[in-house]
């Protein structure tokens, strides 16, 4: 028995030595290339298209596709012959999305951005009373403001609010606009629509002293896989510090928001 065990152990050792980790990882990477080729063709892809887009021969691509079909990662339409992502791929994607922590991802990108810009900023989501500050990061530059975690920002006069108006359904935001106007915060409809259109076109919104006198802010949207606004990142500065919002730094603010969006599945 001891001799048998030694022979088995020796065989297993040889198998482990021959089963190169590099070879195994390479196979997985090739398989991912095949799946990416399918993702590019939302309506499904023919074998030749998968082969071309994954850099494989047709016979190689077919073997990978067959393995994926057998495990329900891929399915094949029997009439057209096209391949597309299967039920297991869908379940896998949903499981990955369920594990996403929107706030954690958004906050990580915000902190990295503010560390690079050496600026103060905040993260907002939609709360019971409108755009709500859930994270305040002090960049070391003193700012005279009463804003803090838990503050609710106005829709009409804050850069964050303009983004929510630009990206969220009117049914979600307009009752809040009516309340603001009843409280004396009034931006006429034409001006407000112009601000909303501008935010949609530029991909960010800026306010310069309209909400807090002497305080400027630039905000960018964080979108999810359904192109829905889930949060906003904002960078704050004194109005006289115009260099904070140079073209290069504005690009970094947008890039940070888009990085967070892509991590949440945004395909824009």
N, C-alpha and C positions, 0 to 999 in steps of 0.2 A: 504493500500500500504506500509506504514511504517513497519507494522508487517511482510508483505511478504518479504521486503528487509532484515529485521533482520534475518528471517529464512534462506534466501539464503546466507547471510554473514556468519551465524553460520555454515551452511553446508560446505561452502568453507573453513572456518577455520579448521573444523574437517578433511576435505580432505587433507589440507596442513599438518596438524599434523600427519595424518596417513601415508602420502606419504613420508616415511623416505628418506632423502637425501642419507643416507648410502645404502639403498636398491637400489635406482636409480643408483648411481655410480657403485655399484657392478654389476648391469645388463650390464652397458656399458662395464665394464672391461671384463666380460665374453664374450660379443660380440666381443671385440677386440681379445681375445684368439682364438675365432673361425676363425677370419680373418687371424690371424698369422698362424694358422694351414693350411689354404688354400695357404698362401704365400710360405710355405715350399715346397709345391707340385706344381711346375710351370706348369705341364701338367694337373693339376686338381686333385681333391681328392674325394675318395668315402666317404660316410657318416661314415662308421666305422673308416676310417683314421682321419677324422675331429674330431670325438668323442674321439679317443685315444689321439690325439695330443693336444686337448684342455682340457682334463681331465673331460669330460662330458659323461653322458649316451647317447646312440643313440637317445633316444626320446628328450632329452634336446637339443642336437646338431641339430636335425632336426627342432625343433621349431625356433631356431635362424636362421638357414639356410633359412627356409621358409620366415621369416620376411625380411631377406636380399634379397632374390629373388624378393619379392614383391616390394622392393624399388630399384631394379636394382644394388644393391651393389654387389650381387652375381648372377651368372647365372648357370643353370644346363644343361648339354648336355643330350638331350632326348634319344640318342642312348646308350651312355655308363653309364649314370646316375651320372657322375662325376660333382662336383661343382668346379667353379673357380671364380675369381674376375670378376665382371660385369662392364657395361659401366659407371655406376655412380662412382664406385671405381676408374676407369681410369680418369674420369674427375676431381675427387677430388685430385688425385695424381698430375695431370698436373697443377691444380690450386695452389697446395702447392709449386710445383717446380717454378712456375712463380713468386711467392712471395719471393723466396730465393734471398738474397743479398750476392753474392759470396764474394765481397770485405769485407763487414761488418763481415761476419762469419770468413773469413780467418784472418782478422786483430784482431779480438777478441782472437782467439787462439794464434796468434803471440804475442800479448801483454801479455797474461797470461804466456806464455812460457818465455819471456824475463824478466818478473818480478821475476819469480822463479829462473832463471839462473843468474840474475843480469848482463845481457849481452846486447850488441847492435845487432840489427838485421834489416832485411828489408823484404818487401813483393814485389814480382814481378809478372807481367802478360805479355802476349805477346802483344806488341804494333806495330805500323807501321814499326818500324826499328829493331824489335827483342825484347828480354827480357828487360822489362822496370821497373825501380823501381817506385812503386806508394806509398810506405809507408816506411819511415825511422824512426826507434825507437831508440833513444839514451839511452843506458843502463847505462850511467854515467861514463863509462871507456873511456877516450879520445883515439880516433883512428886517425892516420894520413892518411887521405884519401880524395880524391876529390869527392867521391861518394855522391849522394844526390837524393832527389825525382826528377824523370825525367831522371836520368842517364840510358843509354842503356848499357847492359852488353854483352860482347862477348860470342858467343856460344861455342867456342873451349876452352877457358881458364878460364871460370868462372864455379863455381859449379852449379849456376842457369842455365847457358847456356847448360851444359852437360845434365841436366834434360830435357830441352826442346828438345834437340836432341834425347834423349832416349824415350820420350813419344809422340812427335808430328810427323805428317807425314813429310816425306822427302821433299815433294813438298812445305811444309810451311817453312822449315828451310834452305834448301840447297842453295838457292839463297843468303841468308844472309851469309852463310859460304864462298861462292865464293867472296863476297864483302870484307869480313874480310881478306881473303888471298890476295886479290888485294891490301889491305891496309897494308900488312906486318904481319898480325897475322896468323901464319901458324903452325898447328899441323898436322903431317903426318897422312894419312888415317888409317894406322894400329894402331897407338897410340890412335887416336880419337875413333876408333871402340872399342878398349879395354876399354876406359873410359866409353863409352856408355853402353857396356855390363855389366860392373861392377856396374854402377848406377842402371840398371834394376834388377840385382840380389840382391843388397844390400838394395834397397829402398831409397837411398840417394846418394848425390855426395859431394865430398870434394875437395877443392883446398887449397894449402899451399904455397902462395907466387907467384903463376904462373900468376895471374892477377895484383894484387897490391903487390909489394915487401914488405915483412914484415907483410902481412895481410893474415890470414887464414879464410876460410869460410866453413860451412857445410850447405847444402840445402836439403830440403825434398819436395816432390811433393804433391800438393793438387789436388785430382781427383774428378770428378763428377760422377753422376749415370751411365754414359756411359763409365766410365773409361778413360775419356779425361782429360788431364792436363789443369787446369784452372788458377793455380797460383803456386808459390813456396814460401816457408818460408826459410829464411837464418839466421844463427847466425854467427856473426863476432867476431874475436879476433886477438890480436897480435900473430904472429907466435910462439913467445917464450912461450906464455901462453897455454901450451898443456893441462893443467888440464881442460880447458873449454870444450875440446872435449874428455872427459873421456867416457868410455863405458856407464856409467849410464846416463850421460848428452846427449850422442848421442841418447840413447833410448828415452829420453824425447822429443828431437827434432822430431824424427819420430812419436812419440805418438801424439804430437800436430798437425802435418800435417794430420795424419790419423783421428784425432778427427774432424778437419775441413772437411775432405773428407766425413766422415760418415754423418756429418750434411748436406752435399750437396747431399746425397743419394748414396754415394759409398758403394758397397757391398763387397769389397775385404777383 
